[in-house]
Amino acid sequence: MRRQPVQQRGAATVTAILDACASLLNDYDYDDITTARIVDVAGVPIGSFYQYFPDKRSVVHALALRGMESYLNEVEELFANGLVADNWRDAMAQTVGIYLRMLAEVPGFGRVRFSDMLDSHRLDSSVDQYELMAERLAEMFVERFGVHGSGPVMLTFRIAVHSADALFKLAERVDAAERAHVLGTADDILSRLLGSILDP
């Protein structure tokens, strides 16, 4: 973003722009979305758009970060409020469940997640959403369940995040009858990876 909003009106403008972009990503390819289309759906002047964003790519990147933060905030609430399961496998299922629910319910989340790619268009490489997600999840799981295996903690969580995201994307593309198998495979891989550091 060019600048962060400091007043409520500015924050509302930014939210409207991000919501409009999320809505458009559900119906259009990246190349078919223009700044003019975004401001039209958002109902804001084009000048207000350029106050905060230099181009549509910056909007998509901000949307990706917002989605990641929303997801991680929900997971952190589980851990902070004592709602997380007593064992790490059930806690993993809870965190995956939040992710899959957001894929189904949050506009744009299925198109812009924790990757730095959107339909082969590179976003801002200075912020790696995978790294941020892996770091935060590792902190929460290690603090709650401890490290018992000998595997490299951060690398294991990085592999887990990359693998899960790839398989969840595949689950969206296969037939409904095959989706359960893909998600089951994701569960097996995550359990095996995290078991190498969280199991005694």
C-alpha positions in Angstrom: 0.0 0.0 0.0 1.1 3.6 -0.6 0.0 4.5 2.9 -2.1 3.2 5.8 -5.4 4.9 6.5 -5.4 6.9 9.7 -9.1 7.8 9.9 -12.2 5.6 10.0 -13.3 6.9 6.6 -10.0 5.9 5.0 -10.1 2.5 6.6 -13.7 2.1 5.2 -12.4 3.0 1.8 -9.6 0.5 1.9 -11.9 -2.2 3.2 -14.4 -1.5 0.3 -11.6 -1.8 -2.2 -10.3 -5.1 -0.8 -13.8 -6.5 -0.6 -14.5 -5.5 -4.2 -11.3 -7.1 -5.4 -12.2 -10.3 -3.4 -15.6 -10.4 -5.0 -14.2 -9.9 -8.5 -11.6 -12.7 -8.0 -14.5 -15.1 -7.5 -15.9 -14.4 -10.9 -13.0 -13.2 -13.1 -9.4 -14.1 -13.9 -6.7 -11.8 -12.7 -6.1 -10.3 -16.2 -9.8 -9.4 -16.5 -9.8 -7.3 -13.4 -8.9 -3.6 -13.8 -8.6 -0.8 -11.3 -11.7 0.8 -13.0 -13.7 -2.4 -12.3 -12.5 -2.5 -8.7 -13.5 1.1 -7.9 -16.9 0.6 -9.7 -17.7 -2.4 -7.5 -16.3 -0.7 -4.4 -18.2 2.5 -5.1 -15.2 4.8 -4.4 -13.6 7.5 -6.6 -10.6 6.4 -8.6 -8.6 9.1 -6.8 -9.3 7.4 -3.5 -8.0 4.2 -4.9 -4.7 5.7 -5.9 -4.4 7.4 -2.5 -3.8 3.9 -1.0 -2.8 1.6 -3.9 -0.5 2.1 -6.9 -2.1 -0.7 -8.9 -4.3 -3.8 -8.8 -1.4 -6.0 -8.0 -0.9 -4.2 -4.7 -4.6 -4.7 -3.9 -4.3 -8.4 -4.5 -1.3 -8.6 -2.3 -3.0 -6.7 0.5 -5.9 -9.0 0.1 -3.6 -12.1 0.4 -2.1 -10.7 3.6 -5.6 -9.9 5.0 -6.7 -13.4 4.4 -3.6 -14.8 6.0 -4.0 -12.6 9.1 -7.7 -13.5 9.4 -6.9 -17.2 9.3 -4.0 -17.0 11.8 -6.0 -14.7 14.1 -8.7 -17.4 14.3 -6.2 -20.1 15.0 -4.5 -17.9 17.7 -7.9 -17.5 19.4 -8.2 -21.2 19.7 -4.8 -21.4 21.4 -5.2 -18.3 23.5 -8.7 -19.1 24.8 -8.0 -22.7 25.7 -10.2 -24.0 22.9 -7.6 -26.0 21.1 -7.6 -29.8 21.5 -5.4 -31.5 24.1 -3.4 -33.4 21.5 -1.6 -32.0 18.5 -3.3 -34.2 15.9 -6.8 -32.9 16.9 -5.4 -29.4 17.1 -4.0 -29.8 13.5 -7.5 -31.0 12.4 -9.0 -27.8 14.0 -6.5 -25.5 12.2 -7.2 -27.3 8.9 -10.9 -27.1 9.5 -10.7 -23.3 9.8 -8.7 -23.1 6.6 -11.2 -25.2 4.7 -14.2 -23.2 6.1 -12.6 -20.0 5.0 -12.1 -21.4 1.5 -15.8 -22.1 1.3 -17.1 -18.9 3.0 -14.7 -16.0 2.6 -14.9 -14.2 -0.8 -11.6 -14.3 -2.7 -9.8 -16.5 -0.1 -9.8 -19.4 -2.5 -8.0 -17.4 -5.1 -5.6 -15.5 -2.9 -4.2 -17.5 -0.1 -0.7 -17.9 1.3 1.2 -18.1 -1.9 3.1 -15.3 -3.6 1.6 -16.4 -6.9 -1.9 -15.7 -8.4 -2.6 -17.3 -11.7 1.2 -17.1 -12.5 1.4 -13.4 -11.6 4.1 -12.7 -9.0 3.0 -10.7 -6.0 5.4 -8.8 -3.7 8.3 -11.1 -3.1 9.4 -9.1 -0.1 6.6 -10.7 2.0 6.5 -14.5 1.8 3.1 -15.6 3.2 4.2 -19.2 3.5 7.1 -18.2 5.8 4.9 -16.0 8.0 2.2 -18.7 8.3 4.8 -21.4 9.0 6.5 -19.3 11.7 3.3 -18.4 13.5 1.9 -22.0 13.4 5.3 -23.4 14.6 5.3 -20.9 17.6 1.8 -21.9 18.6 2.2 -25.6 18.3 5.6 -25.8 19.9 4.6 -23.6 22.8 1.4 -25.7 23.4 2.7 -29.3 22.7 6.5 -29.0 22.9 9.2 -30.5 20.6 9.8 -34.2 21.2 11.3 -35.4 17.9 14.6 -34.6 16.3 13.4 -33.1 13.0 14.1 -29.4 12.1 11.1 -27.5 13.5 10.8 -24.5 11.2 11.7 -26.4 8.0 9.1 -29.1 8.9 6.4 -26.5 9.3 7.4 -24.8 6.1 7.1 -28.1 4.2 3.8 -28.8 5.9 2.4 -25.4 4.9 3.5 -25.7 1.2 2.3 -29.3 0.9 -1.1 -28.6 2.5 -1.8 -25.5 0.3 -0.9 -27.4 -2.8 -3.1 -30.3 -1.9 -6.0 -28.1 -0.9 -5.8 -26.3 -4.3 -5.8 -29.8 -6.0 -8.9 -30.7 -4.0 -10.7 -27.8 -5.5 -9.9 -28.9 -9.0 -10.8 -32.6 -8.9 -14.2 -34.2 -9.0 -16.3 -34.2 -5.8 -15.9 -37.9 -5.5 -12.1 -37.6 -5.5 -12.0 -34.6 -3.1 -12.1 -36.7 0.1 -9.2 -38.8 -1.1 -7.1 -35.7 -1.7 -8.0 -34.2 1.7 -7.3 -37.6 3.3 -3.8 -37.6 1.7 -3.2 -34.1 2.9 -4.1 -35.2 6.5 -1.7 -38.2 6.2 1.2 -36.1 5.0 0.6 -33.4 7.7 0.4 -36.1 10.4 3.6 -37.7 9.3 5.5 -34.4 8.9 4.4 -32.9 12.2 4.7 -36.3 14.0 8.5 -36.2 13.3 8.8 -33.2 15.7 5.7 -33.4 18.0 5.5 -37.1 18.7 7.7 -38.6 21.5 
